[in-house]
Amino acid sequence: MNLSCSQWQDNSESVKHFAFAKFSAAAEQCLLLFTLILLMFLASLTGNALIALAICTNPTLHTPMYFFLANLSLLEIGYTCSVIPKMLQSLVSEARGISREGCATQMFFFTLFAISECCLLAAMAFDRYMAICSPLHYATRMSRGLCAQLAVVSWAVGCMVGLGQTNYIFSLNFCGPCEIDHFFCDLPPILALACGDTSRNEAAVFVVAVLCISSPFLLIIASYGRILAAVLIMPSPEGRRKALSTCSSHLLVVTLFYGSGSVTYLRPKASHSPGTDKLLALFYTVVTSMLNPIIYSLRNKEVKAALWRTLWKKALTRG
């Protein structure tokens, strides 16, 4: 398949189609990578779907913390499904092309799920702060209505940022080359293909990234600062251990997600390289989504018990 831009672009129009760069010229390496990513993708889908199903079907888990965890699992499913299927196709097929509209759609959904997750992780930190620092008022203040509002706001912010960023990027002209040196339509590699001076566009994307990544992260830091202060003055060692154990899973997920995201989008442009960017993107699109269900199920007895009950019910139904 000829991936030159000549078949997709005339002399007077912007590029209408793009193509993803090959991961490797060696077919064996592509096949190995395809197998590994497919296995991680299936593990991520299965784990997140089981957690969401277990929470929805077990009344004992109908609490604010698990309501947010179910939302997180749904976000992770959408997050990986917006990127991985096309990447898997590109690994084993010469059909690596994607239309301008398809690329814009992928960018919108990826941005929607990523920004929504940033906001939802902040909401989860606020929930832990209320549970530990204000336990007597927790049940009344963290009502179902407030939890629903926080979840809706998280999804709404992701949707608005996704629409704004996608419209802003794809209002530009793309004169070629049309090959995206990445495995999905992320903002930096698409901006690199735009015509003319894109410094203003890059600055705008950076500002939005700072606001949407740093602001929720600062809220998380503030919440856990107050939590740590409250834990340190607890008289009971058992109370301190229990309080910290309820936060450890969330803190680990935050570290993985924000760590890889910050290194990708907040470091200087001069330090970017296609190889490093691809490895980081693989980590935060595939690996973290696969690890999140493992982290929450292994470190949370209630989630483990709910998962076993759900699997047991499915086994009995099939039997």
N, C-alpha and C positions, 0 to 999 in steps of 0.2 A: 504493500500500500504506500503510495507516494504522499508524504506529509508536507510537501511544500505548500506555501501559501498561495501559489499561483492559481490553484484550482478552487480556492475559496474566496478570492479577493480580486476585484478589478482595480484599475488604476485610480479610480476616483472615490472609492468607498473604503470605509473602515473594515477591518477584518471581521468576518461574520462567523468564522469557525476557528477553534483552537485545537491543539493537540498536546497531550501530555508527553513529556520526555520519557524515554525508556529508562527503567531502573538500571538495567545492565544489558550489555550486548550478549552475554552468556545465557543461553536458554536454561541451563541447569540452575543457575543462581536465581533466575526469575521464578522457576518452578518451586524451588525451595522456599523462597520468600512468599510465594502465593500460598503454599501449604501452611507455613507458620502463621501468616496473617489471617487466613481462613479459620484456622483452629482458634486463634485468639478472638476473632470476631464472633464465632459461634459460642464460645465460652462467655463472652460479654453479653450477647443477646440472651442466652439461657439464664445466666446468673441474675441479670437485672430484671428479666421478666418474672423469674421465680420470686425475687424479693418483692416486687410490686404486687404479684398475685398473693403471696403469703400475707402481706400487710392488709390487702383489701378483703381477704376472706377470713381473717382472724380478728374477732372483736377486741381481744385483749391488746391488740396493737393499734387500736384506733385512738392514738394520742398524738399531740402535736409533733413530737420528735419523729415518729414513724410516718406521719402524714407527709412531712418534708422529705423523708427518705424515699417514700414511694414516688414523689415528684422527681427526685434526683435520679431514680432508676429510669423513669420514663424519658427524662432529658438525655441520659446516657444512651438509651436505645436510639432516639432520634439523632443524636450527635454522631454515632458510629454509622448509622444507616445513610446519613447524608453524604458520607465520604467513601466508606470502605468498598461497597459494591462496584463502583466505577473503577476504583484502584485495582481491585482483583481482576476485573476485565482487562485493564491495561497491562497487567503482568503476563497474561497468557494469550493475548490476542493482539493483532496488528490494528484492531479497531480502537485506537487511542484518541480519536477525535471527539470533540464536544462542541455543540453550537454555542454561539454567544448567549442565547437565551438560556440554554441548559447550564452554562457556566454561572450566569447570574443567579439562577435558581439555587444551584448548589451553594454559592457563596451566601445567599440569604439565609438558607436553612442552617448552614454551619454556624454563621454568626448568631442567629437567633438562639440556637441551643447553647452555644458557648457563653454568650453574655447572660442568658437566663440562669445558667449554672453558677456563674459568678455571683449573681444576686441571691440565688437560692442558698448558696453556702453561707452568705452573710446572714440570711434569715435563720438558718439552722444554728449559727453561732449565737444569735440573739435569743433563740429558744433555750439553749443551754445556759445562757446568762440568767434568764428569768427563772429557770428551774433550780439553779444552785444559789443564786444571790437573793432571790425573793420567793422561796418555796411556799410560804403561807398564802401568797397571792397568785401563785402560778396558774392554778386551775381557772381562776376568774379572768386574769389578764390575757392569758394565751387561750382565748376562746376559739371555737371553731370558725367563727366569723373572721377574727383577726388572722388566723392561720390561712384561711382561704384568700383573704386580701393580700397577704404577703406573697403567696404563691402566684396569684394573678398579676400582681405588680412585677414579679420576677419575669414571668413570661411576657408581659406587655413591654417591659424595658428591652428585653431581647428582640422582640418583634420590631419595635421602633428603630433600634440601632441597626438591626439587619436590613430593614427597608432603606434607612438613610444612607448607610455605608454602601450598599449595593447600587442604589440609584446614583450616588455620587461617583463611584468608580466607573460604572458603565455608561455614564454620560460623556466619558472621554472617547476619543478616537484611538483606534489601534491600527497602526500602519504596517505592522509586521516587524520582526518575525512573529509567527503565530504559535510557536512551540512554548508551552508553559513548563518551565524547569522545576516541576513539582508534581505531586501525585493528586492534587485536587485544586480547586479554584480558590486559593487563599488570597488575601488582599495584597501582600507585598509582591509575590510573583506576577500577579495580574497587572499591578501598577507598573512593573518593570517593562511591560510590553506597550504601554501607552505612548502616544506621540508627544514630542515636545517636552517642555519643562514641567515636571510633575512635582516639584519641590513643595508647592502649596498643598497639593493633594496628600503627599506623604506626611506633611506636618499635621494636616487635619486628621488623618488616620491615626497618627501617633497620639494626638491630644485625646481622641475618643478612646484609644486603648488605655491611656493613663487614667482617664476618668472611670472607665468601665471595669478596669482591673484593679487599679489602686484604691478607688473609693470603697468598694465592698471589702477589699483586703484590710484597709484601715479600720473598718467597722468590726471585722473579725478580730483584729489585734486588740482593739479597745475592749471588746466583749471578753476575750480570754485574759486580758490584763485584770479586769474586775473579778473574773472567776478565780484566777490565781490568788488574788488578794483575799478573797473570801475563803478559799480552801486553806490558806496558810494559818488563818485564825480559828479554824475548826478545832475543837478540843479533842475529838475522837479520831484516832488513826484510821479506824474502819470507815468513818464518814469521809475522810480525805481520800482514801483509796477508792471508795465507791464514786465519789464526785469526779475524780480524775479519770476513772475507767469509762464513764459515760461520755467523756470528751475526747478520749484518745483516738477513736476511730475517725471522728470528724476531723481532728487535727491532722491525722495522717493523710486523709483525702485532700484536705486543703493544701498541704505541703506539696503533694504530687501535682495537683492541678495548677495551682498558682506558680509553683516553681518552674514547671516547663513552659507555661504560658508567658510568664514574665521574661524568661530568657529569650523566648521567640519574638515577642512583640515590643519589648521595652529596651532592648539593647541597641546601641548605635548601628546605623545602616552599614558603616564601614566594616563592622565585624561580622556581617552576614555572609554566609557561603551556602550555595545550594545543597551541598552534601550534609552540612550540619543542620540546616533548616529541615531537610527531609527526615533526618533521624529524630529531631525534636518533635516534629509533627506526628511521626509514627508513635512516639511515646505518648503524647497527650490525646491522640485520637483512638489508639488501639489499646495500648498497655494500661493506661489509667482506667479506662472504661472496663477492662477485664478485671483489674485489681479491686475496684470499689466494692463489688458484691462479696469478694473474698474477705476483704478487710472488715466489712460490716457483719458478715455472717460468722466469721471466726472469732471476733472480739465481742460478740453480743449474744448472750445465752438466749434471750427472748426471740431474736431473729432466727437463730439456729433451731430452736424448738418449733417455731412457726413454719419454717421450711420443711422440717421433718413431717409435721402434721399435714402440710399441703401435699407433699410427695406421697405420703401414706394413703391419703384420701384418693389421689389419682390412681395409685396402684390397686386399691380396693375396687374403685369404679371400673377399671379395666378388667379386673378379675371377675 
